[in-house]
Amino acid sequence: MPLSETLVMVVTVGTVVYTHDLAMGVFVGVVLSALLIAREVADLAFMEDALSADGRVRTCTVNGDLFFVTVTGFLAHFDFQENVDRVVLDLTNAHIWGASAVAAIDKAVLKSRKRDIQVDVIGLNKASATLLDRVNVSGPKMELSLP
């Protein structure tokens, strides 16, 4: 049995024995299980970089799902001090899940704009584009294009 499943089982049983409340044990087990699964899934989103031949355009391709667990790695990937004119954020192989992912994209866009770097967000699927359009704070200047 995997270590994460063993941990969930031990914590669930320990909670039931300690509290004498089966419902509390199940609740703790479900929450712990959800956190462990989210942590495992976080490794499934990754980014690839390419710099144009003239060194002025950085293309960041996201592969996988962006959600509350993966946004820290997403933001850590960016070098906001890099001297480029334009950043292309390619989300063709990604899906945005929730406001925390939109906030991370916004943060990357806004930090780049502060340095006068143009940012183009491309390849959004329809659901991700709708969510990004509803929740983003970086405004209509965010260049979006659907595949």
C-alpha positions in Angstrom: 0.0 0.0 0.0 1.4 3.5 -0.9 2.7 5.6 2.0 0.1 8.3 1.4 -2.8 5.8 1.7 -1.2 4.3 4.8 -0.9 7.7 6.4 -4.6 8.5 5.6 -5.7 5.3 7.2 -3.5 5.7 10.3 -4.6 9.3 10.8 -8.3 8.4 10.2 -8.2 5.6 12.7 -6.2 7.7 15.2 -8.8 10.5 15.0 -11.7 8.1 15.6 -10.0 6.5 18.6 -9.0 9.8 20.0 -12.3 11.6 19.5 -14.7 8.6 19.7 -16.4 10.2 16.7 -16.5 8.3 13.4 -17.7 11.3 11.4 -14.7 13.4 12.6 -12.3 10.6 11.6 -13.9 10.3 8.1 -13.7 14.1 7.7 -10.1 14.3 8.7 -9.3 11.4 6.4 -11.0 12.9 3.4 -9.3 16.3 4.0 -5.9 14.7 4.3 -6.5 12.5 1.3 -7.5 15.6 -0.8 -4.4 17.5 0.2 -2.1 14.5 -0.6 -3.7 14.0 -4.0 -3.5 17.7 -4.8 0.2 17.6 -3.9 0.8 14.6 -6.2 -1.1 16.3 -9.0 1.0 19.5 -8.6 3.9 17.7 -10.2 1.9 17.1 -13.4 2.0 20.7 -14.5 5.3 21.9 -16.0 6.7 24.6 -18.1 9.0 24.7 -21.1 10.9 27.8 -22.2 12.2 29.0 -25.6 14.1 32.2 -26.3 13.9 33.7 -29.8 17.0 33.7 -31.9 17.4 37.5 -31.3 16.9 37.0 -27.6 14.0 39.5 -27.4 11.0 37.1 -27.1 10.6 34.5 -24.4 7.9 31.8 -25.0 6.7 29.9 -21.9 4.7 26.9 -22.7 2.5 25.5 -19.9 1.7 21.8 -19.9 -0.9 20.5 -17.5 -3.4 22.0 -15.1 -3.0 25.3 -13.3 -4.8 25.3 -10.0 -4.1 26.4 -6.4 -1.4 23.8 -5.9 0.6 24.4 -9.1 0.6 28.2 -9.1 3.6 28.6 -6.9 5.8 26.6 -9.3 4.2 28.5 -12.2 5.3 31.8 -10.8 8.7 30.6 -9.7 9.4 29.7 -13.3 9.4 33.3 -14.5 12.5 35.5 -14.5 11.0 38.9 -14.1 14.5 40.5 -14.4 15.2 39.0 -17.8 15.8 41.6 -20.5 13.2 40.8 -23.2 10.7 42.8 -25.1 7.9 40.3 -25.2 6.7 37.2 -23.3 4.4 34.7 -25.0 2.5 32.5 -22.4 1.3 29.5 -24.4 -1.5 27.7 -22.6 -2.5 25.4 -25.5 -1.7 22.3 -23.5 -3.0 23.7 -20.2 -6.3 24.2 -18.4 -7.0 26.9 -15.8 -8.9 25.7 -12.7 -10.0 28.5 -10.4 -9.3 32.0 -9.3 -5.8 31.2 -7.8 -4.6 30.2 -11.3 -6.1 33.3 -12.8 -4.4 35.4 -10.1 -1.0 33.8 -10.9 -1.4 34.6 -14.6 -2.4 38.1 -13.6 0.6 38.5 -11.4 3.0 37.3 -14.1 1.3 39.7 -16.6 1.3 42.7 -14.3 4.9 42.2 -13.1 6.0 42.0 -16.7 4.0 45.1 -17.7 5.7 47.0 -14.9 8.9 46.5 -16.8 7.3 47.5 -20.1 7.3 43.9 -21.4 4.4 43.0 -23.7 2.7 39.8 -22.7 0.6 37.7 -25.0 -1.5 34.8 -23.5 -2.3 32.3 -26.3 -3.9 28.9 -26.7 -6.6 29.1 -24.1 -9.4 26.6 -24.3 -12.9 28.2 -24.2 -13.5 27.4 -20.5 -10.2 28.8 -19.4 -10.6 31.9 -21.5 -14.1 32.5 -20.0 -12.7 32.1 -16.5 -9.7 34.3 -17.2 -11.9 37.0 -18.7 -14.3 37.0 -15.7 -11.7 37.0 -12.9 -8.6 38.7 -14.2 -7.5 42.1 -13.0 -4.9 42.9 -15.6 -7.7 44.2 -17.8 -8.6 44.1 -21.5 -5.1 44.9 -22.5 -4.3 41.2 -21.8 -3.8 39.8 -25.3 -5.8 36.6 -25.5 -6.2 34.3 -28.4 -8.0 31.0 -28.7 -6.7 28.1 -30.7 
